[in-house]
Amino acid sequence: MPAQTMEELVSLCKRRGFIFQSSEIYGGLQGFYDYGPLGVELKNNIKNAWWRANVHERDDMEGLDASIIMHRLALRHSGHEATFNDPMVDNKKTKKRYRLDHLIKDQKADVLAKVAAAVNEAPENIAAVSARLMEQPARAAEILVEAGVRDAFSGEVGEWTEPRPFNMMFKTSIGPVADEDSFGYLRPETAQGIFVNFKNVVDSTSRRLPFGIAQIGKAFRNEITPRNFVFRVREMEQMEIEFFVAPGTDEEWHEHWLEQRLKWWEDQGVPRQKIIVEDVPADDLAHYSKRTYDLMYDFPTLGHDEIEGIANRTDFDLGSHTKGQAELGLTAQVMENSDSVAKLTIPHPETNKPVVPFVIEPSAGVDRALLAVLSEAYHKETLENGNERTVLKLRPHLAPIKVAVIPLARNKPELVDLARRIKADLQRLGLGRILLEDSGNIGKAYRRHDEVGTPYCVTVDFDTVGKGEDASLTDTVTIRDRDTLAQERVAIADLAEWLTARLR
Ligand SMILES: Nc1ncnc2c1ncn2[C@@H]1O[C@H](COP(=O)(O)OP(=O)(O)OP(=O)(O)O)[C@@H](O)[C@H]1O
């Protein structure tokens, strides 16, 4: 059975060096995390699996790695300066600050019902309730108090302020002069780096529609209430595709990408039946979206929450960043742009006339992917001998450590030397991390590697070096399978092939 609580995962991540609080020795920084020795391996493996499926194994995709700090005009014309806001409300009594929709969602059912009734919305539709409150901030403050909305910090009904929009972008000054114009934004999504490079990529690759640009990288959001471990952080990593298509074919491509992405999650060990595909209601759609499917994974403790959004962004983005908007027949409502120097069109595949393509965007968070993958992989089992074990049943391609080579006794140089040589040979195969595990206690080594998801432990024993009872076992090792616990004897000469077949 997969993990039952978030606490189990948090505890494993800290204990085994997957994830640490950022700047912990100075009291920690809320909403920021550091990935430790095993976390960085798992994260890289997830990113590589995504890149492989979406770039290397497709013929219609290009890759990109754009800068994190972007020109302020890029994020003005993208709409983020004006609309990348979350609704924020303060409790004057406790001085605590909350995201309005999160505050309402966390209330008891009767309180939530009262708030929803006051704005004529259904309590299930938190986004709509929040949107209605934001339309009437003064009245909203009264509604929150009248309905008895409590502050989780004090447990008491709050003295709520009028809710107001809070822009989530981080600003930073650029260059030695700190004047009003010398600033840029840390990108709140990697997508914008793709849109502003559209012309560069098309010109340098001669791509025709339909095609996509894929990017993995950091994005930053000054979340009002970062919470739930790495689920909601202020510095995150995203894996995004902007897939450019001819207008009119967008809905079909949207369905195509939904299928592709569900299949990818399945390949990472996150099954379809654990994901609800939510057709995002109009009130909750981002400013650029015509329609969005949110993939909602059933996290332990949290319940269903978003791991990926697949949005139909129409011609909004390229239309916003292009020059000469007036003559391009855009369907999206965009802000006038007299700053851009590039015309972001491409020949229509049928008419050959210049057109601003529509965009389908599958956007997944690496941190949330890691959490979902860990949740599914985490198992507690009782073995036949009554012992309990914690085991991470990660797909082998995701496992942080691929193989542990273990000499049966640490004080027998012939075993240790041979184990070291085998490890060195395996390292040269480029399969990922291969470790020599010579702590001396094989039972403990197995338990440790079960807990971090190492798929195979290779043991060098006395038979291997021809000093056991069975001479036919000379030059063979034992391979222990993490999931089945089965042990198989394999010739050292066949080891590379045996492991490569299972780990690639
Ligand atoms: N603060 C965050 N921390 C970690 N991952 C995030 C965060 N915000 C977004 N993501 C990831 O990036 C993906 C795409 O971002 P998107 O803008 O669609 O998220 P969102 O709808 O704003 O998320 P939410 O509604 O949970 O705030 C999300 O599906 C998620 O996996």
The ligand as an SDF file (V2000), in Angstrom:
LIG
                    3D

 31 33  0  0  0  0  0  0  0  0999 V2000
    4.1610   26.9590   -5.5640 N   0  0  0  0  0  0  0  0  0  0  0  0
    4.3930   25.8380   -6.2330 C   0  0  0  0  0  0  0  0  0  0  0  0
    5.1950   24.8880   -5.6960 N   0  0  0  0  0  0  0  0  0  0  0  0
    5.4690   23.7420   -6.3730 C   0  0  0  0  0  0  0  0  0  0  0  0
    4.9900   23.4930   -7.5990 N   0  0  0  0  0  0  0  0  0  0  0  0
    4.1930   24.4030   -8.1820 C   0  0  0  0  0  0  0  0  0  0  0  0
    3.8440   25.6180   -7.5280 C   0  0  0  0  0  0  0  0  0  0  0  0
    3.0410   26.3400   -8.3430 N   0  0  0  0  0  0  0  0  0  0  0  0
    2.8930   25.6020   -9.4590 C   0  0  0  0  0  0  0  0  0  0  0  0
    3.5750   24.4400   -9.3700 N   0  0  0  0  0  0  0  0  0  0  0  0
    3.6860   23.3890  -10.3910 C   0  0  0  0  0  0  0  0  0  0  0  0
    3.6710   23.9580  -11.6910 O   0  0  0  0  0  0  0  0  0  0  0  0
    2.5890   23.4090  -12.4350 C   0  0  0  0  0  0  0  0  0  0  0  0
    2.0240   24.4210  -13.4010 C   0  0  0  0  0  0  0  0  0  0  0  0
    1.7710   25.6440  -12.7620 O   0  0  0  0  0  0  0  0  0  0  0  0
    0.3220   26.3150  -12.7380 P   0  0  0  0  0  0  0  0  0  0  0  0
    0.4930   27.7610  -12.9210 O   0  0  0  0  0  0  0  0  0  0  0  0
   -0.6140   25.5820  -13.6310 O   0  0  0  0  0  0  0  0  0  0  0  0
   -0.0460   26.0200  -11.2190 O   0  0  0  0  0  0  0  0  0  0  0  0
   -1.2460   26.6360  -10.4090 P   0  0  0  0  0  0  0  0  0  0  0  0
   -2.5100   26.2570  -11.1010 O   0  0  0  0  0  0  0  0  0  0  0  0
   -0.9740   28.0470  -10.1040 O   0  0  0  0  0  0  0  0  0  0  0  0
   -1.0760   25.7380   -9.0870 O   0  0  0  0  0  0  0  0  0  0  0  0
   -1.9030   25.9610   -7.7440 P   0  0  0  0  0  0  0  0  0  0  0  0
   -3.3310   26.1550   -8.1720 O   0  0  0  0  0  0  0  0  0  0  0  0
   -1.6620   24.7050   -6.9620 O   0  0  0  0  0  0  0  0  0  0  0  0
   -1.2910   27.1860   -7.1220 O   0  0  0  0  0  0  0  0  0  0  0  0
    1.5970   22.9330  -11.3840 C   0  0  0  0  0  0  0  0  0  0  0  0
    0.8000   21.8890  -11.8730 O   0  0  0  0  0  0  0  0  0  0  0  0
    2.5100   22.4520  -10.2860 C   0  0  0  0  0  0  0  0  0  0  0  0
    2.9460   21.1210  -10.5410 O   0  0  0  0  0  0  0  0  0  0  0  0
  1  2  1  0
  2  3  1  0
  2  7  2  0
  3  4  2  0
  4  5  1  0
  5  6  2  0
  6  7  1  0
  6 10  1  0
  7  8  1  0
  8  9  2  0
  9 10  1  0
 10 11  1  0
 11 12  1  0
 11 30  1  0
 12 13  1  0
 13 14  1  0
 13 28  1  0
 14 15  1  0
 15 16  1  0
 16 17  2  0
 16 18  1  0
 16 19  1  0
 19 20  1  0
 20 21  2  0
 20 22  1  0
 20 23  1  0
 23 24  1  0
 24 25  2  0
 24 26  1  0
 24 27  1  0
 28 29  1  0
 28 30  1  0
 30 31  1  0
M  END
$$$$
